């Protein structure tokens, strides 16, 4: 039985978490959310169990919060089963020593499976946040979970509909990931970058299309300046494309940058392109809006219209809208449709905390 009189504890299950306080690139918005929970609920004890990353098994303190890393390294087979057994054992220990007020799982995968099973066995509240690809039909964990609608939180209206279409259950909660406006520099930046993209360099994000569209745009805008922030397996392909279209002086591939530097680049940007073919809710789009850039994307995350965010259905439409904005010279104002403070309160409310 939980120990009476102890501070209430929220257990957070995640595939990965920052290995130390300088690790700003590991799910930045998750870091902002957790620090905001700590700030807004100082009497709520937070414990983070990280399944796969950091790759070493250890216990450490991150901004005053206990983190236990199990160092799973994304291994499968018997190693995955042993990992889950360790985590279940740790959850049992925590349940004996703490008053667990709820379990929050990132995302609808192995963390949600373990969180769901433990919550059911011990009559605890469990919530699972669904960001994007885990809403797809090929997510085998959903069949094992058989979650209740009230257990599920979707990143966006798009993901709520996608999850219902693929798995027959519509998430009860829709809570977009908010941004932390305090992370932006207060110094006014010159808009020296015409077009920026940011994200993992993987096929889903369609950065090859980004390069191709810049090549078309350069015919009308020979002095165009563009950049892509991120790292991934498609980097070599993108470099070859840039060379093929003779865009070496037009597009910069920055590689992976600290989160703060990405935000600084966004503040120097006129238009942010998000050419991804599938997206739960591109947090980079919200960050670009907060930085004072126009956003153009293919996927509509929310049913409502978001100021300075244009949804297009083709590359031609994206190019056309970009030309219009560049010709007008319109500078977007800083827009924050969803803040981390709002997301935090909604998440805690869903957990009745």
ZAMARGU-4260 file (C-alpha; in steps of 0.2 Angstrom, whole numbers, plus 5000, padded with zeros to 4 digits):
<rodrens>
0) 5000/5000/5000 | 5006/5018/4997 | 5013/5027/5012 | 5001/5039/5019 | 5005/5057/5023
5) 5019/5056/5009 | 5019/5070/4995 | 5009/5065/4980 | 5020/5058/4966 | 5017/5059/4947
10) 5027/5046/4938 | 5032/5050/4920 | 5036/5036/4908 | 5046/5041/4893 | 5057/5032/4879
15) 5070/5045/4882 | 5075/5060/4892 | 5089/5073/4893 | 5105/5065/4900 | 5109/5081/4909
20) 5104/5099/4911 | 5114/5104/4895 | 5106/5091/4884 | 5093/5103/4875 | 5090/5093/4860
25) 5081/5078/4868 | 5063/5082/4866 | 5064/5100/4871 | 5045/5103/4873 | 5045/5088/4885
30) 5058/5097/4895 | 5048/5113/4895 | 5032/5104/4900 | 5040/5095/4915 | 5049/5111/4922
35) 5032/5120/4921 | 5024/5106/4930 | 5037/5107/4944 | 5035/5126/4944 | 5016/5126/4945
40) 5014/5111/4956 | 5028/5113/4969 | 5020/5101/4981 | 5019/5087/4967 | 5034/5075/4967
45) 5040/5071/4950 | 5049/5055/4945 | 5054/5051/4928 | 5058/5033/4922 | 5067/5033/4905
50) 5066/5017/4895 | 5079/5018/4881 | 5089/5034/4882 | 5101/5039/4891 | 5110/5023/4885
55) 5117/5020/4903 | 5107/5013/4917 | 5108/5026/4931 | 5099/5037/4943 | 5102/5056/4942
60) 5094/5073/4946 | 5089/5085/4932 | 5083/5102/4938 | 5079/5095/4955 | 5069/5080/4948
65) 5073/5062/4950 | 5077/5053/4934 | 5080/5034/4933 | 5087/5029/4916 | 5086/5010/4912
70) 5098/5011/4897 | 5087/5000/4885 | 5097/5006/4869 | 5082/5001/4859 | 5086/4983/4859
75) 5073/4970/4856 | 5069/4952/4860 | 5074/4945/4877 | 5082/4962/4881 | 5066/4971/4879
80) 5057/4959/4890 | 5071/4960/4904 | 5070/4979/4902 | 5051/4979/4905 | 5053/4967/4920
85) 5065/4980/4928 | 5054/4994/4925 | 5039/4985/4933 | 5049/4981/4948 | 5054/4999/4950
90) 5036/5004/4948 | 5031/4992/4962 | 5045/4999/4973 | 5039/5017/4970 | 5021/5012/4974
95) 5026/5005/4991 | 5036/5021/4995 | 5026/5035/4987 | 5008/5040/4985 | 5006/5039/4966
100) 4994/5052/4961 | 4995/5047/4942 | 5005/5040/4928 | 5009/5050/4912 | 5016/5040/4897
105) 5025/5047/4882 | 5019/5040/4870 | 5007/5027/4864 | 5020/5013/4864 | 5029/5003/4876
110) 5028/5016/4890 | 5009/5017/4888 | 5008/4998/4889 | 5018/4997/4905 | 5009/5012/4912
115) 4992/5005/4908 | 4995/4988/4915 | 5002/4995/4931 | 4988/5007/4933 | 4975/4994/4930
120) 4983/4982/4943 | 4984/4996/4956 | 4969/5006/4952 | 4979/5021/4947 | 4975/5035/4935
125) 4985/5033/4918 | 4986/5045/4904 | 4995/5043/4887 | 5000/5057/4876 | 4999/5053/4857
130) 5010/5064/4846 | 5009/5057/4829 | 5015/5041/4821 | 5009/5031/4836 | 4991/5035/4829
135) 4994/5025/4814 | 4986/5008/4810 | 5003/4998/4812 | 5005/5002/4830 | 5004/4985/4838
140) 5004/4991/4855 | 4987/4998/4854 | 4979/4981/4851 | 4988/4975/4867 | 4983/4990/4877
145) 4965/4991/4873 | 4964/5008/4880 | 4949/5018/4886 | 4945/5034/4878 | 4948/5043/4894
150) 4966/5036/4895 | 4971/5045/4879 | 4977/5062/4875 | 4979/5067/4857 | 4992/5081/4851
155) 4979/5088/4839 | 4962/5086/4831 | 4971/5078/4816 | 4978/5064/4828 | 4962/5062/4837
160) 4953/5058/4821 | 4968/5047/4814 | 4968/5037/4830 | 4949/5034/4829 | 4950/5029/4811
165) 4964/5017/4814 | 4960/5010/4831 | 4941/5013/4833 | 4943/5024/4849 | 4943/5043/4849
170) 4955/5050/4862 | 4944/5059/4875 | 4957/5074/4877 | 4965/5085/4864 | 4980/5094/4871
175) 4992/5103/4859 | 5010/5104/4864 | 5013/5122/4869 | 5029/5133/4868 | 5039/5141/4881
180) 5040/5159/4875 | 5053/5163/4889 | 5066/5153/4878 | 5066/5166/4864 | 5079/5180/4864
185) 5071/5197/4868 | 5083/5205/4856 | 5075/5210/4840 | 5083/5200/4826 | 5085/5205/4807
190) 5075/5194/4795 | 5090/5187/4785 | 5083/5170/4781 | 5069/5169/4768 | 5064/5151/4771
195) 5069/5139/4786 | 5065/5121/4789 | 5069/5111/4804 | 5067/5093/4809 | 5074/5075/4808
200) 5081/5072/4790 | 5070/5057/4787 | 5059/5053/4771 | 5043/5057/4781 | 5049/5075/4783
205) 5051/5077/4764 | 5066/5089/4765 | 5071/5083/4747 | 5055/5092/4742 | 5061/5107/4751
210) 5076/5108/4741 | 5067/5105/4725 | 5055/5120/4729 | 5069/5131/4733 | 5077/5127/4716
215) 5060/5133/4708 | 5059/5148/4719 | 5077/5154/4715 | 5072/5156/4697 | 5061/5171/4702
220) 5071/5175/4718 | 5089/5173/4714 | 5095/5181/4730 | 5085/5168/4741 | 5092/5162/4757
225) 5086/5146/4765 | 5092/5134/4779 | 5087/5117/4786 | 5091/5113/4804 | 5092/5095/4809
230) 5102/5079/4807 | 5097/5062/4800 | 5100/5048/4787 | 5094/5059/4772 | 5108/5072/4775
235) 5119/5064/4761 | 5105/5064/4749 | 5101/5082/4752 | 5119/5088/4750 | 5119/5079/4733
240) 5102/5087/4728 | 5109/5104/4733 | 5124/5101/4722 | 5113/5095/4708 | 5103/5111/4708
245) 5118/5122/4711 | 5111/5128/4727 | 5127/5128/4738 | 5126/5147/4740 | 5107/5146/4743
250) 5103/5132/4756 | 5113/5129/4772 | 5112/5113/4781 | 5116/5117/4799 | 5116/5100/4806
255) 5109/5097/4824 | 5110/5113/4834 | 5106/5116/4852 | 5087/5121/4854 | 5091/5139/4859
260) 5101/5141/4843 | 5087/5134/4832 | 5075/5147/4841 | 5087/5161/4837 | 5087/5156/4818
265) 5068/5155/4818 | 5068/5173/4824 | 5079/5178/4809 | 5067/5169/4797 | 5053/5176/4786
270) 5044/5160/4781 | 5045/5143/4789 | 5041/5128/4778 | 5035/5112/4785 | 5034/5100/4770
275) 5031/5084/4781 | 5018/5072/4773 | 5012/5067/4791 | 5012/5076/4807 | 5003/5075/4823
280) 5007/5093/4828 | 5024/5100/4822 | 5030/5109/4838 | 5043/5118/4826 | 5029/5126/4818
285) 5022/5133/4834 | 5040/5139/4839 | 5042/5147/4822 | 5025/5157/4825 | 5032/5162/4842
290) 5048/5168/4834 | 5038/5179/4822 | 5038/5169/4806 | 5025/5164/4793 | 5022/5145/4793
295) 5016/5135/4778 | 5013/5117/4779 | 5004/5102/4771 | 4995/5095/4786 | 4982/5104/4796
300) 4984/5099/4815 | 4969/5108/4822 | 4951/5111/4815 | 4952/5129/4820 | 4962/5142/4809
305) 4979/5148/4817 | 4985/5165/4813 | 5000/5166/4802 | 4999/5148/4798 | 4994/5143/4780
310) 4989/5125/4775 | 4992/5121/4757 | 4989/5105/4747 | 5003/5105/4734 | 5021/5110/4731
315) 5014/5123/4718 | 5003/5131/4731 | 5017/5132/4744 | 5028/5140/4731 | 5014/5152/4726
320) 5010/5157/4744 | 5029/5160/4748 | 5031/5171/4733 | 5016/5181/4738 | 5023/5184/4756
325) 5040/5188/4750 | 5034/5200/4737 | 5023/5209/4750 | 5037/5209/4762 | 5025/5206/4776
330) 5033/5202/4793 | 5023/5191/4804 | 5020/5196/4822 | 5025/5184/4836 | 5010/5172/4838
335) 5008/5160/4853 | 4992/5150/4850 | 4996/5137/4863 | 5008/5140/4877 | 5017/5127/4888
340) 5008/5134/4903 | 4991/5130/4895 | 4997/5113/4890 | 5003/5109/4908 | 4987/5114/4916
345) 4977/5104/4904 | 4988/5089/4906 | 4987/5090/4925 | 4968/5093/4924 | 4966/5077/4914
350) 4975/5068/4928 | 4964/5077/4941 | 4979/5085/4949
</rodrens>
